[in-house]
Amino acid sequence: MKTILNKRLSTISAFINSNDKVIDIGCDHGLLGIDLVLHKNVLKMISSDINSGPLQKALENNKKYHVEDKILLKQGNGLETIDDEIDTIVISGMGGITITNILKDIKKYPHIKKIIISPNNDFPLTRKEIAKHGFKLDNEVMVYEKEKYYLVSCYLKGKDNINYYFGKLNFQDEIVKNYYQEIYNTNKKILSNLSLKNKLKRVNLMIENIKIRKRR
Ligand SMILES: C[S@@+](CC[C@H](N)C(=O)[O-])C[C@H]1O[C@@H](n2cnc3c(N)ncnc32)[C@H](O)[C@@H]1O
């Protein structure tokens, strides 16, 4: 059967194995969960959302793909919809700050072994905050879709010493190269228009561009 997922959600799905017990927090349409039960045959699937509208959409999609008995739909805020069996969390399509806020009490759920996130922004912040909870960045992929860059990061239990700015992105990948080149060019443009009085902002943009230049 053809995939029902876009590139970003397919990349998330690729980090999930058939023996995972998964919750998709902020599931909206619920398509990720449907793909995971149909194509990965995951051991357990919860699709949850804080709002009833998205869950209604997810229910309709579950019926459309005949998976109502394979996916548990739950309404609730962030981690509160997790049960004792779940070992893998997905949170995607939200801002980096929202995602790190949702994960702030993750230590109360010691059975979680894997976290996959796809933040819309604030990538370095998400890496730094999740590391504080005893998870190490295992792998990352940058996705380019509809003229936007998306990050997909997979964390496992453990500790690591990583560079929070670059994470574990592969610099041989053209999408990654293009992403940092765009940041570099944007910073250069901002710097050329920024008044000399904005010293702190100027220094931060210059430091960011030096980091990028060294890495290329
Ligand atoms: C833009 S959609 C992303 C949908 C899907 N995860 C994706 O990546 O395509 C964000 C969803 O997260 C839900 N949401 C926002 N904050 C939440 C929270 N604290 N707990 C659970 N769901 C939340 C919203 O209701 C919305 O359905």
The ligand as an SDF file (V2000), in Angstrom:
LIG
                    3D

 27 29  0  0  0  0  0  0  0  0999 V2000
    0.4240   21.4310   13.7520 C   0  0  0  0  0  0  0  0  0  0  0  0
   -0.2740   20.0560   14.4980 S   0  0  0  0  0  0  0  0  0  0  0  0
    0.9370   18.8200   14.1670 C   0  0  0  0  0  0  0  0  0  0  0  0
    0.2910   17.5440   13.7530 C   0  0  0  0  0  0  0  0  0  0  0  0
    1.2210   16.3620   13.5400 C   0  0  0  0  0  0  0  0  0  0  0  0
    1.8880   15.9700   14.7610 N   0  0  0  0  0  0  0  0  0  0  0  0
    2.2280   16.6340   12.4450 C   0  0  0  0  0  0  0  0  0  0  0  0
    3.4350   16.6760   12.7450 O   0  0  0  0  0  0  0  0  0  0  0  0
    1.8250   16.8070   11.2880 O   0  0  0  0  0  0  0  0  0  0  0  0
   -0.0620   20.3040   16.2460 C   0  0  0  0  0  0  0  0  0  0  0  0
   -1.0670   19.5250   17.0800 C   0  0  0  0  0  0  0  0  0  0  0  0
   -0.5950   19.4990   18.4220 O   0  0  0  0  0  0  0  0  0  0  0  0
   -1.6940   19.6500   19.3020 C   0  0  0  0  0  0  0  0  0  0  0  0
   -1.1270   20.1360   20.5970 N   0  0  0  0  0  0  0  0  0  0  0  0
   -0.6200   21.3550   20.8580 C   0  0  0  0  0  0  0  0  0  0  0  0
   -0.1830   21.4160   22.1460 N   0  0  0  0  0  0  0  0  0  0  0  0
   -0.4290   20.1740   22.6940 C   0  0  0  0  0  0  0  0  0  0  0  0
   -0.2130   19.6100   23.9820 C   0  0  0  0  0  0  0  0  0  0  0  0
    0.3260   20.3140   24.9780 N   0  0  0  0  0  0  0  0  0  0  0  0
   -0.5710   18.3290   24.1840 N   0  0  0  0  0  0  0  0  0  0  0  0
   -1.1260   17.5870   23.1790 C   0  0  0  0  0  0  0  0  0  0  0  0
   -1.3710   18.0880   21.9410 N   0  0  0  0  0  0  0  0  0  0  0  0
   -1.0160   19.3570   21.7010 C   0  0  0  0  0  0  0  0  0  0  0  0
   -2.6250   20.6100   18.5610 C   0  0  0  0  0  0  0  0  0  0  0  0
   -3.9540   20.5070   19.0010 O   0  0  0  0  0  0  0  0  0  0  0  0
   -2.4530   20.1580   17.1030 C   0  0  0  0  0  0  0  0  0  0  0  0
   -3.4070   19.2030   16.7340 O   0  0  0  0  0  0  0  0  0  0  0  0
  1  2  1  0
  2  3  1  0
  2 10  1  0
  3  4  1  0
  4  5  1  0
  5  6  1  0
  5  7  1  0
  7  8  2  0
  7  9  1  0
 10 11  1  0
 11 12  1  0
 11 26  1  0
 12 13  1  0
 13 14  1  0
 13 24  1  0
 14 15  1  0
 14 23  1  0
 15 16  2  0
 16 17  1  0
 17 18  1  0
 17 23  2  0
 18 19  1  0
 18 20  2  0
 20 21  1  0
 21 22  2  0
 22 23  1  0
 24 25  1  0
 24 26  1  0
 26 27  1  0
M  CHG  2   2   1   9  -1
M  END
$$$$
